[in-house]
Amino acid sequence: QVQLVESGGGLVQPGGSLRLSCTASGIIFSGWTMNWYRQAPGKQRELVAAITPGGSTNYADSVKGRFTISRDNAKNLVFLQMNSLKPEDTAVYYCYTVRWWGQGTQVTVSS
């Protein structure tokens, strides 16, 4: 059974940082592109960042230069380092691969 479990969300002030983690089990982690999506209230879920098995990355324009995705294949972990956070980054952040979703972790950016 495949499981993706996110952690690291929380409340942060504008300009602050958070690091999200996603641990995967039940899959050959190193063989798959890992993705972070987010969904804000009243909006569609959107791709934030992706990282291929070889480490190539892709980012949404809205987070380029502020967010960094990385992975640790030995530990089945994918990370999302989020810096210079803005109120518009407030959303539930989800880990996704192949056809499986995590349960999400809430990120709230507010003063």
Order of alpha helices (4+ residues) and beta strands (2+ residues): beta-beta-beta-beta-beta-beta-beta-beta-beta-beta-beta
